[in-house]
């Protein structure tokens, strides 16, 4: 099963889900706005990519964090911040065969799912 995490009204999420639909790839969508963040998934993402990649440091949620929070950020703190502020997680976050993929690029999805 393919799980994709994010926010429904995010344009990048829409592109990713449209791509999956176009290739008839079934997936389960987990909306951060209506469902709790899966801590195990965040931990898996951070273990595979590092908190610096999983946490979106260019968005408004990051900018709203205190300087102390930003300065003391590490993997464990990132998990807690992501649980409390799911909008800070890079989108989409896709889990397929226990691998985590962040963001959306059509060519990357083509490679992941063998649709070259």
N, CA, C and O atoms as CSV, one atom per row, in Angstrom:
chain,resi,resn,atom,element,x,y,z
A,1,UNK,N,N,0.834,-1.191,0.000
A,1,UNK,CA,C,0.000,0.000,0.000
A,1,UNK,C,C,0.873,1.246,0.000
A,1,UNK,O,O,1.968,1.253,0.562
A,2,UNK,N,N,0.388,2.269,-0.620
A,2,UNK,CA,C,1.069,3.548,-0.695
A,2,UNK,C,C,0.320,4.530,0.202
A,2,UNK,O,O,-0.901,4.664,0.118
A,3,UNK,N,N,1.066,5.204,1.053
A,3,UNK,CA,C,0.486,6.226,1.919
A,3,UNK,C,C,1.097,7.561,1.541
A,3,UNK,O,O,2.310,7.681,1.370
A,4,UNK,N,N,0.238,8.562,1.414
A,4,UNK,CA,C,0.714,9.902,1.102
A,4,UNK,C,C,0.144,10.851,2.150
A,4,UNK,O,O,-1.052,10.843,2.440
A,5,UNK,N,N,1.028,11.665,2.707
A,5,UNK,CA,C,0.681,12.552,3.811
A,5,UNK,C,C,0.834,13.998,3.380
A,5,UNK,O,O,1.772,14.352,2.666
A,6,UNK,N,N,-0.098,14.827,3.823
A,6,UNK,CA,C,-0.008,16.243,3.508
A,6,UNK,C,C,-1.294,16.968,3.816
A,6,UNK,O,O,-2.091,16.545,4.653
A,7,UNK,N,N,-1.475,18.071,3.116
A,7,UNK,CA,C,-2.639,18.930,3.284
A,7,UNK,C,C,-3.367,18.995,1.953
A,7,UNK,O,O,-2.761,19.272,0.918
A,8,UNK,N,N,-4.650,18.742,1.983
A,8,UNK,CA,C,-5.427,18.593,0.753
A,8,UNK,C,C,-5.366,19.798,-0.179
A,8,UNK,O,O,-5.317,19.622,-1.396
A,9,UNK,N,N,-5.368,21.013,0.357
A,9,UNK,CA,C,-5.415,22.177,-0.521
A,9,UNK,C,C,-4.035,22.661,-0.970
A,9,UNK,O,O,-3.928,23.731,-1.568
A,10,UNK,N,N,-2.993,21.904,-0.698
A,10,UNK,CA,C,-1.635,22.236,-1.129
A,10,UNK,C,C,-1.490,21.897,-2.614
A,10,UNK,O,O,-1.824,20.788,-3.030
A,11,UNK,N,N,-1.000,22.836,-3.406
A,11,UNK,CA,C,-0.895,22.608,-4.859
A,11,UNK,C,C,0.059,21.468,-5.201
A,11,UNK,O,O,-0.176,20.736,-6.163
A,12,UNK,N,N,1.127,21.306,-4.432
A,12,UNK,CA,C,2.057,20.203,-4.695
A,12,UNK,C,C,1.409,18.868,-4.370
A,12,UNK,O,O,1.634,17.880,-5.068
A,13,UNK,N,N,0.613,18.834,-3.322
A,13,UNK,CA,C,-0.133,17.610,-2.991
A,13,UNK,C,C,-1.071,17.258,-4.129
A,13,UNK,O,O,-1.164,16.097,-4.527
A,14,UNK,N,N,-1.766,18.256,-4.652
A,14,UNK,CA,C,-2.705,18.010,-5.752
A,14,UNK,C,C,-1.971,17.425,-6.954
A,14,UNK,O,O,-2.458,16.480,-7.574
A,15,UNK,N,N,-0.820,17.969,-7.286
A,15,UNK,CA,C,-0.037,17.439,-8.419
A,15,UNK,C,C,0.347,15.982,-8.177
A,15,UNK,O,O,0.235,15.152,-9.079
A,16,UNK,N,N,0.795,15.675,-6.975
A,16,UNK,CA,C,1.202,14.303,-6.657
A,16,UNK,C,C,0.025,13.342,-6.738
A,16,UNK,O,O,0.136,12.267,-7.328
A,17,UNK,N,N,-1.107,13.728,-6.144
A,17,UNK,CA,C,-2.272,12.842,-6.163
A,17,UNK,C,C,-2.845,12.715,-7.569
A,17,UNK,O,O,-3.304,11.637,-7.947
A,18,UNK,N,N,-2.830,13.794,-8.353
A,18,UNK,CA,C,-3.269,13.712,-9.753
A,18,UNK,C,C,-2.374,12.761,-10.532
A,18,UNK,O,O,-2.863,11.982,-11.351
A,19,UNK,N,N,-1.068,12.815,-10.288
A,19,UNK,CA,C,-0.136,11.923,-10.982
A,19,UNK,C,C,-0.452,10.468,-10.626
A,19,UNK,O,O,-0.533,9.613,-11.508
A,20,UNK,N,N,-0.630,10.193,-9.338
A,20,UNK,CA,C,-0.960,8.819,-8.908
A,20,UNK,C,C,-2.268,8.361,-9.537
A,20,UNK,O,O,-2.370,7.222,-9.993
A,21,UNK,N,N,-3.267,9.232,-9.565
A,21,UNK,CA,C,-4.552,8.888,-10.193
A,21,UNK,C,C,-4.383,8.617,-11.685
A,21,UNK,O,O,-4.959,7.668,-12.217
A,22,UNK,N,N,-3.592,9.455,-12.361
A,22,UNK,CA,C,-3.378,9.302,-13.805
A,22,UNK,C,C,-2.808,7.927,-14.142
A,22,UNK,O,O,-3.146,7.348,-15.174
A,23,UNK,N,N,-1.947,7.408,-13.276
A,23,UNK,CA,C,-1.335,6.099,-13.507
A,23,UNK,C,C,-2.065,4.980,-12.767
A,23,UNK,O,O,-1.553,3.867,-12.648
A,24,UNK,N,N,-3.259,5.283,-12.273
A,24,UNK,CA,C,-4.108,4.295,-11.579
A,24,UNK,C,C,-3.370,3.602,-10.431
A,24,UNK,O,O,-3.490,2.393,-10.234
A,25,UNK,N,N,-2.622,4.381,-9.695
A,25,UNK,CA,C,-1.900,3.867,-8.537
A,25,UNK,C,C,-2.727,4.193,-7.297
A,25,UNK,O,O,-2.962,5.358,-6.976
A,26,UNK,N,N,-3.159,3.150,-6.616
A,26,UNK,CA,C,-3.986,3.340,-5.427
A,26,UNK,C,C,-3.139,3.821,-4.260
A,26,UNK,O,O,-1.998,3.395,-4.078
A,27,UNK,N,N,-3.712,4.705,-3.485
A,27,UNK,CA,C,-2.997,5.246,-2.334
A,27,UNK,C,C,-3.991,5.625,-1.257
A,27,UNK,O,O,-5.179,5.814,-1.516
A,28,UNK,N,N,-3.478,5.730,-0.044
A,28,UNK,CA,C,-4.268,6.227,1.079
A,28,UNK,C,C,-3.744,7.615,1.415
A,28,UNK,O,O,-2.550,7.802,1.646
A,29,UNK,N,N,-4.654,8.586,1.440
A,29,UNK,CA,C,-4.289,9.963,1.748
A,29,UNK,C,C,-4.525,10.234,3.224
A,29,UNK,O,O,-5.600,9.956,3.755
A,30,UNK,N,N,-3.506,10.782,3.881
A,30,UNK,CA,C,-3.592,11.153,5.287
A,30,UNK,C,C,-3.475,12.670,5.373
A,30,UNK,O,O,-2.413,13.239,5.122
A,31,UNK,N,N,-4.571,13.307,5.727
A,31,UNK,CA,C,-4.644,14.763,5.772
A,31,UNK,C,C,-4.201,15.256,7.149
A,31,UNK,O,O,-4.835,14.954,8.160
A,32,UNK,N,N,-3.100,16.023,7.176
A,32,UNK,CA,C,-2.595,16.560,8.436
A,32,UNK,C,C,-3.602,17.449,9.140
A,32,UNK,O,O,-3.554,17.583,10.363
A,33,UNK,N,N,-4.506,18.056,8.402
A,33,UNK,CA,C,-5.467,18.982,9.014
A,33,UNK,C,C,-6.600,18.254,9.735
A,33,UNK,O,O,-7.201,18.806,10.656
A,34,UNK,N,N,-6.896,17.027,9.327
A,34,UNK,CA,C,-8.026,16.314,9.921
A,34,UNK,C,C,-7.630,15.044,10.665
A,34,UNK,O,O,-8.445,14.470,11.388
A,35,UNK,N,N,-6.387,14.601,10.495
A,35,UNK,CA,C,-5.912,13.386,11.155
A,35,UNK,C,C,-4.640,13.720,11.932
A,35,UNK,O,O,-3.879,14.606,11.546
A,36,UNK,N,N,-4.428,13.017,13.001
A,36,UNK,CA,C,-3.192,13.214,13.759
A,36,UNK,C,C,-2.000,12.769,12.910
A,36,UNK,O,O,-2.103,11.873,12.072
A,37,UNK,N,N,-0.879,13.421,13.154
A,37,UNK,CA,C,0.355,13.031,12.479
A,37,UNK,C,C,0.820,11.705,13.054
A,37,UNK,O,O,0.813,11.515,14.270
A,38,UNK,N,N,1.221,10.794,12.189
A,38,UNK,CA,C,1.710,9.484,12.605
A,38,UNK,C,C,3.172,9.645,13.045
A,38,UNK,O,O,4.059,9.836,12.214
A,39,UNK,N,N,3.406,9.566,14.340
A,39,UNK,CA,C,4.753,9.770,14.874
A,39,UNK,C,C,5.751,8.786,14.276
A,39,UNK,O,O,6.885,9.164,13.983
A,40,UNK,N,N,5.348,7.527,14.090
A,40,UNK,CA,C,6.258,6.532,13.528
A,40,UNK,C,C,6.686,6.910,12.112
A,40,UNK,O,O,7.834,6.682,11.729
A,41,UNK,N,N,5.778,7.481,11.339
A,41,UNK,CA,C,6.101,7.900,9.973
A,41,UNK,C,C,7.077,9.074,10.002
A,41,UNK,O,O,8.024,9.107,9.216
A,42,UNK,N,N,6.858,10.029,10.892
A,42,UNK,CA,C,7.775,11.167,11.004
A,42,UNK,C,C,9.157,10.676,11.422
A,42,UNK,O,O,10.167,11.125,10.879
A,43,UNK,N,N,9.204,9.768,12.371
A,43,UNK,CA,C,10.498,9.217,12.800
A,43,UNK,C,C,11.193,8.485,11.644
A,43,UNK,O,O,12.404,8.616,11.463
A,44,UNK,N,N,10.432,7.724,10.871
A,44,UNK,CA,C,11.001,7.022,9.719
A,44,UNK,C,C,11.549,8.026,8.707
A,44,UNK,O,O,12.657,7.858,8.198
A,45,UNK,N,N,10.780,9.054,8.421
A,45,UNK,CA,C,11.211,10.081,7.458
A,45,UNK,C,C,12.496,10.754,7.935
A,45,UNK,O,O,13.426,10.948,7.152
A,46,UNK,N,N,12.546,11.107,9.204
A,46,UNK,CA,C,13.733,11.778,9.748
A,46,UNK,C,C,14.928,10.829,9.755
A,46,UNK,O,O,16.053,11.249,9.483
A,47,UNK,N,N,14.696,9.557,10.062
A,47,UNK,CA,C,15.814,8.604,10.062
A,47,UNK,C,C,16.368,8.398,8.648
A,47,UNK,O,O,17.564,8.155,8.484
A,48,UNK,N,N,15.515,8.492,7.634
A,48,UNK,CA,C,15.962,8.287,6.256
A,48,UNK,C,C,16.514,9.555,5.612
A,48,UNK,O,O,17.396,9.477,4.756
A,49,UNK,N,N,16.008,10.718,6.008
A,49,UNK,CA,C,16.364,11.963,5.307
A,49,UNK,C,C,16.977,13.049,6.189
A,49,UNK,O,O,17.519,14.029,5.678
A,50,UNK,N,N,16.894,12.882,7.502
A,50,UNK,CA,C,17.379,13.923,8.404
A,50,UNK,C,C,16.310,14.982,8.622
A,50,UNK,O,O,15.504,15.259,7.734
A,51,UNK,N,N,16.314,15.565,9.802
A,51,UNK,CA,C,15.271,16.545,10.120
A,51,UNK,C,C,15.359,17.755,9.210
A,51,UNK,O,O,14.341,18.383,8.919
A,52,UNK,N,N,16.564,18.094,8.752
A,52,UNK,CA,C,16.753,19.283,7.924
A,52,UNK,C,C,15.990,19.202,6.602
A,52,UNK,O,O,15.625,20.224,6.021
A,53,UNK,N,N,15.754,17.969,6.134
A,53,UNK,CA,C,15.023,17.765,4.890
A,53,UNK,C,C,13.529,17.596,5.135
A,53,UNK,O,O,12.713,18.067,4.343
A,54,UNK,N,N,13.168,16.934,6.213
A,54,UNK,CA,C,11.754,16.666,6.514
A,54,UNK,C,C,11.032,17.939,6.957
A,54,UNK,O,O,9.868,18.147,6.616
A,55,UNK,N,N,11.714,18.774,7.705
A,55,UNK,CA,C,11.118,20.009,8.191
A,55,UNK,C,C,11.296,21.095,7.130
A,55,UNK,O,O,12.410,21.371,6.683
A,56,UNK,N,N,10.185,21.699,6.740
A,56,UNK,CA,C,10.214,22.761,5.735
A,56,UNK,C,C,10.644,24.064,6.417
A,56,UNK,O,O,9.869,24.694,7.138
A,57,UNK,N,N,11.889,24.445,6.172
A,57,UNK,CA,C,12.430,25.640,6.820
A,57,UNK,C,C,12.220,26.901,5.990
A,57,UNK,O,O,12.759,27.958,6.319
A,58,UNK,N,N,11.443,26.796,4.918
A,58,UNK,CA,C,11.165,27.979,4.105
A,58,UNK,C,C,9.737,28.488,4.300
A,58,UNK,O,O,9.381,29.549,3.789
A,59,UNK,N,N,8.934,27.747,5.026
A,59,UNK,CA,C,7.525,28.110,5.180
A,59,UNK,C,C,7.254,29.006,6.370
A,59,UNK,O,O,8.135,29.281,7.185
A,60,UNK,N,N,6.012,29.455,6.449
A,60,UNK,CA,C,5.610,30.362,7.525
A,60,UNK,C,C,5.629,29.679,8.891
A,60,UNK,O,O,5.893,30.334,9.899
A,61,UNK,N,N,5.353,28.377,8.942
A,61,UNK,CA,C,5.341,27.686,10.235
A,61,UNK,C,C,6.732,27.722,10.860
A,61,UNK,O,O,6.865,27.956,12.061
A,62,UNK,N,N,7.774,27.492,10.051
A,62,UNK,CA,C,9.145,27.565,10.552
A,62,UNK,C,C,9.455,28.988,11.043
A,62,UNK,O,O,10.037,29.173,12.112
A,63,UNK,N,N,9.065,29.969,10.258
A,63,UNK,CA,C,9.367,31.360,10.620
A,63,UNK,C,C,8.688,31.769,11.922
A,63,UNK,O,O,9.170,32.664,12.617
A,64,UNK,N,N,7.583,31.127,12.255
A,64,UNK,CA,C,6.869,31.451,13.489
A,64,UNK,C,C,7.502,30.827,14.732
A,64,UNK,O,O,7.168,31.214,15.852
A,65,UNK,N,N,8.409,29.868,14.548
A,65,UNK,CA,C,9.077,29.266,15.701
A,65,UNK,C,C,10.009,30.291,16.340
A,65,UNK,O,O,10.520,31.189,15.671
A,66,UNK,N,N,10.218,30.141,17.625
A,66,UNK,CA,C,11.145,31.048,18.315
A,66,UNK,C,C,12.579,30.766,17.855
A,66,UNK,O,O,12.881,29.688,17.342
A,67,UNK,N,N,13.440,31.740,18.046
A,67,UNK,CA,C,14.847,31.556,17.711
A,67,UNK,C,C,15.453,30.417,18.536
A,67,UNK,O,O,16.311,29.680,18.050
A,68,UNK,N,N,15.002,30.281,19.780
A,68,UNK,CA,C,15.484,29.186,20.629
A,68,UNK,C,C,15.091,27.835,20.034
A,68,UNK,O,O,15.906,26.913,19.995
A,69,UNK,N,N,13.846,27.716,19.572
A,69,UNK,CA,C,13.402,26.456,18.962
A,69,UNK,C,C,14.209,26.146,17.716
A,69,UNK,O,O,14.658,25.015,17.530
A,70,UNK,N,N,14.394,27.127,16.875
A,70,UNK,CA,C,15.167,26.922,15.648
A,70,UNK,C,C,16.611,26.551,15.963
A,70,UNK,O,O,17.175,25.645,15.349
A,71,UNK,N,N,17.203,27.255,16.919
A,71,UNK,CA,C,18.605,27.043,17.246
A,71,UNK,C,C,18.898,25.727,17.928
A,71,UNK,O,O,20.010,25.208,17.829
A,72,UNK,N,N,17.912,25.181,18.621
A,72,UNK,CA,C,18.125,23.913,19.329
A,72,UNK,C,C,17.499,22.728,18.596
A,72,UNK,O,O,17.372,21.645,19.167
A,73,UNK,N,N,17.112,22.924,17.349
A,73,UNK,CA,C,16.453,21.859,16.598
A,73,UNK,C,C,17.397,20.680,16.393
A,73,UNK,O,O,18.560,20.845,16.027
A,74,UNK,N,N,16.868,19.504,16.636
A,74,UNK,CA,C,17.558,18.246,16.366
A,74,UNK,C,C,16.480,17.238,15.980
A,74,UNK,O,O,15.307,17.599,15.882
A,75,UNK,N,N,16.853,16.004,15.765
A,75,UNK,CA,C,15.882,15.004,15.302
A,75,UNK,C,C,14.712,14.836,16.266
A,75,UNK,O,O,13.559,14.782,15.838
A,76,UNK,N,N,14.998,14.755,17.552
A,76,UNK,CA,C,13.925,14.547,18.531
A,76,UNK,C,C,13.019,15.771,18.625
A,76,UNK,O,O,11.796,15.639,18.681
A,77,UNK,N,N,13.612,16.951,18.641
A,77,UNK,CA,C,12.808,18.175,18.689
A,77,UNK,C,C,11.964,18.306,17.433
A,77,UNK,O,O,10.826,18.772,17.491
A,78,UNK,N,N,12.517,17.896,16.295
A,78,UNK,CA,C,11.789,17.976,15.026
A,78,UNK,C,C,10.550,17.087,15.043
A,78,UNK,O,O,9.509,17.462,14.505
A,79,UNK,N,N,10.658,15.915,15.656
A,79,UNK,CA,C,9.493,15.026,15.759
A,79,UNK,C,C,8.388,15.733,16.533
A,79,UNK,O,O,7.235,15.737,16.103
A,80,UNK,N,N,8.731,16.333,17.675
A,80,UNK,CA,C,7.728,17.006,18.500
A,80,UNK,C,C,7.133,18.216,17.787
A,80,UNK,O,O,5.921,18.431,17.839
A,81,UNK,N,N,7.972,19.005,17.125
A,81,UNK,CA,C,7.483,20.173,16.381
A,81,UNK,C,C,6.543,19.719,15.264
A,81,UNK,O,O,5.508,20.344,15.035
A,82,UNK,N,N,6.897,18.630,14.565
A,82,UNK,CA,C,6.056,18.124,13.475
A,82,UNK,C,C,4.701,17.640,13.988
A,82,UNK,O,O,3.679,17.845,13.333
A,83,UNK,N,N,4.693,17.007,15.144
A,83,UNK,CA,C,3.431,16.539,15.731
A,83,UNK,C,C,2.555,17.736,16.118
A,83,UNK,O,O,1.345,17.729,15.892
A,84,UNK,N,N,3.170,18.749,16.696
A,84,UNK,CA,C,2.428,19.931,17.136
A,84,UNK,C,C,2.047,20.861,15.987
A,84,UNK,O,O,1.038,21.563,16.063
A,85,UNK,N,N,2.852,20.869,14.921
A,85,UNK,CA,C,2.657,21.779,13.787
A,85,UNK,C,C,2.834,21.018,12.471
A,85,UNK,O,O,3.847,21.196,11.795
A,86,UNK,N,N,1.881,20.184,12.099
A,86,UNK,CA,C,2.076,19.337,10.908
A,86,UNK,C,C,2.316,20.124,9.618
A,86,UNK,O,O,2.854,19.574,8.657
A,87,UNK,N,N,1.933,21.378,9.583
A,87,UNK,CA,C,2.173,22.179,8.378
A,87,UNK,C,C,3.657,22.392,8.114
A,87,UNK,O,O,4.034,22.822,7.024
A,88,UNK,N,N,4.492,22.102,9.085
A,88,UNK,CA,C,5.932,22.306,8.936
A,88,UNK,C,C,6.608,21.142,8.198
A,88,UNK,O,O,7.775,21.243,7.818
A,89,UNK,N,N,5.885,20.054,7.999
A,89,UNK,CA,C,6.447,18.875,7.339
A,89,UNK,C,C,6.426,19.087,5.830
A,89,UNK,O,O,5.422,19.523,5.268
A,90,UNK,N,N,7.540,18.777,5.184
A,90,UNK,CA,C,7.623,18.908,3.731
A,90,UNK,C,C,6.541,18.031,3.094
A,90,UNK,O,O,6.289,16.909,3.535
A,91,UNK,N,N,5.908,18.569,2.047
A,91,UNK,CA,C,4.804,17.860,1.392
A,91,UNK,C,C,5.092,17.652,-0.085
A,91,UNK,O,O,5.801,18.439,-0.712
A,92,UNK,N,N,4.538,16.593,-0.623
A,92,UNK,CA,C,3.955,15.456,0.087
A,92,UNK,C,C,5.038,14.582,0.706
A,92,UNK,O,O,6.202,14.618,0.305
A,93,UNK,N,N,4.632,13.811,1.675
A,93,UNK,CA,C,5.470,12.791,2.265
A,93,UNK,C,C,4.831,11.481,1.844
A,93,UNK,O,O,3.710,11.175,2.249
A,94,UNK,N,N,5.537,10.709,1.037
A,94,UNK,CA,C,5.003,9.474,0.483
A,94,UNK,C,C,5.766,8.300,1.063
A,94,UNK,O,O,6.997,8.308,1.088
A,95,UNK,N,N,5.044,7.286,1.531
A,95,UNK,CA,C,5.666,6.071,2.059
A,95,UNK,C,C,5.275,4.916,1.146
A,95,UNK,O,O,4.097,4.640,0.917
A,96,UNK,N,N,6.309,4.255,0.634
A,96,UNK,CA,C,6.109,3.126,-0.288
A,96,UNK,C,C,7.196,2.097,0.005
A,96,UNK,O,O,8.387,2.384,-0.114
A,97,UNK,N,N,6.773,0.904,0.386
A,97,UNK,CA,C,7.707,-0.192,0.707
A,97,UNK,C,C,8.724,0.225,1.770
A,97,UNK,O,O,9.914,-0.062,1.642
A,98,UNK,N,N,8.262,0.889,2.798
A,98,UNK,CA,C,9.075,1.349,3.921
A,98,UNK,C,C,10.132,2.393,3.552
A,98,UNK,O,O,11.036,2.672,4.339
A,99,UNK,N,N,10.013,2.963,2.364
A,99,UNK,CA,C,10.865,4.078,1.968
A,99,UNK,C,C,10.024,5.346,1.958
A,99,UNK,O,O,8.850,5.330,1.589
A,100,UNK,N,N,10.643,6.432,2.366
A,100,UNK,CA,C,9.959,7.719,2.426
A,100,UNK,C,C,10.500,8.607,1.309
A,100,UNK,O,O,11.710,8.713,1.108
A,101,UNK,N,N,9.574,9.243,0.586
A,101,UNK,CA,C,9.922,10.181,-0.479
A,101,UNK,C,C,9.279,11.519,-0.131
A,101,UNK,O,O,8.116,11.578,0.269
A,102,UNK,N,N,10.050,12.586,-0.289
A,102,UNK,CA,C,9.576,13.916,0.073
A,102,UNK,C,C,9.459,14.786,-1.163
A,102,UNK,O,O,10.301,14.730,-2.060
A,103,UNK,N,N,8.401,15.594,-1.200
A,103,UNK,CA,C,8.188,16.475,-2.337
A,103,UNK,C,C,7.613,15.716,-3.516
A,103,UNK,O,O,7.397,14.506,-3.445
A,104,UNK,N,N,7.366,16.436,-4.604
A,104,UNK,CA,C,6.841,15.796,-5.811
A,104,UNK,C,C,7.562,16.308,-7.040
A,104,UNK,O,O,7.679,17.512,-7.270
A,105,UNK,N,N,8.035,15.364,-7.814
A,105,UNK,CA,C,8.533,15.606,-9.161
A,105,UNK,C,C,8.078,14.419,-9.985
A,105,UNK,O,O,8.292,13.270,-9.598
A,106,UNK,N,N,7.449,14.692,-11.123
A,106,UNK,CA,C,6.881,13.628,-11.953
A,106,UNK,C,C,7.926,12.592,-12.329
A,106,UNK,O,O,7.648,11.394,-12.279
A,107,UNK,N,N,9.128,13.029,-12.705
A,107,UNK,CA,C,10.149,12.069,-13.118
A,107,UNK,C,C,10.586,11.178,-11.951
A,107,UNK,O,O,10.884,10.000,-12.152
A,108,UNK,N,N,10.627,11.726,-10.745
A,108,UNK,CA,C,10.973,10.916,-9.572
A,108,UNK,C,C,9.881,9.889,-9.299
A,108,UNK,O,O,10.192,8.732,-9.014
A,109,UNK,N,N,8.616,10.279,-9.379
A,109,UNK,CA,C,7.521,9.332,-9.176
A,109,UNK,C,C,7.535,8.265,-10.265
A,109,UNK,O,O,7.267,7.096,-9.988
A,110,UNK,N,N,7.842,8.652,-11.490
A,110,UNK,CA,C,7.940,7.676,-12.574
A,110,UNK,C,C,8.984,6.619,-12.247
A,110,UNK,O,O,8.762,5.430,-12.476
A,111,UNK,N,N,10.102,7.041,-11.723
A,111,UNK,CA,C,11.170,6.115,-11.352
A,111,UNK,C,C,10.755,5.230,-10.185
A,111,UNK,O,O,10.985,4.021,-10.213
A,112,UNK,N,N,10.148,5.814,-9.166
A,112,UNK,CA,C,9.709,5.061,-7.995
A,112,UNK,C,C,8.738,3.947,-8.377
A,112,UNK,O,O,8.843,2.821,-7.892
A,113,UNK,N,N,7.797,4.277,-9.249
A,113,UNK,CA,C,6.722,3.336,-9.584
A,113,UNK,C,C,6.914,2.628,-10.915
A,113,UNK,O,O,5.995,1.964,-11.394
A,114,UNK,N,N,8.086,2.753,-11.520
A,114,UNK,CA,C,8.375,2.038,-12.756
A,114,UNK,C,C,7.504,2.458,-13.913
A,114,UNK,O,O,7.069,1.620,-14.703
A,115,UNK,N,N,7.241,3.751,-14.025
A,115,UNK,CA,C,6.382,4.269,-15.103
A,115,UNK,C,C,7.186,5.080,-16.115
A,115,UNK,O,O,6.676,6.022,-16.722
A,116,UNK,N,N,8.449,4.700,-16.286
A,116,UNK,CA,C,9.319,5.428,-17.216
A,116,UNK,C,C,8.875,5.296,-18.650
A,116,UNK,O,O,9.509,5.854,-19.546
